[in-house]
Each structure stands twice: as C-alpha cells, then as structure tokens.
C-alpha cells in the first residue's frame, strides 16, 4: 500500500479465502470476500464485520465498490 501511496483506510481487499480476510483485517483495510473464487470461502454474515462484504458473483462487485467509495459498510 505504501508503495502505491495508499493507506489501509483507503484500500479494499477483494479476496476469496479466509487468509485474504485475515490479511485485510491485519492491515486495517476493509474486505470483500468473493465466495465464487478459487478459495470458495463459505462465511456467514455473522463472521463478517459491518464494514466487510461478501459476494456470490462478479457482477455484484460494482455495488461493493460504490458502497466502499461512499464510506458505507
């Protein structure tokens, strides 16, 4: 993030594994779990914090990006 001139607060990690979720949390970034990806993580909404998302298909990502850019969790 530093190399790109970004901060954890302004970054959104999109991943498909529990490691991706833990990485985002450790970095202080927000996360969107793609449940359709290679890692195919099955998480319940109770396992995600209010400012984390999960999607079941790529077409749902633009709405997540929009909510993230507006600061909505």
PyMOL commands that set and color helices and strands:
alter all, ss='L'
color gray80, all
select helices_A, chain A and resi 2-4+8-10+18-27+45-47+58-69
alter helices_A, ss='H'
color red, helices_A
select strands_A, chain A and resi 12-15+30-34+53-55
alter strands_A, ss='S'
color yellow, strands_A
deselect
rebuild
show_as cartoon
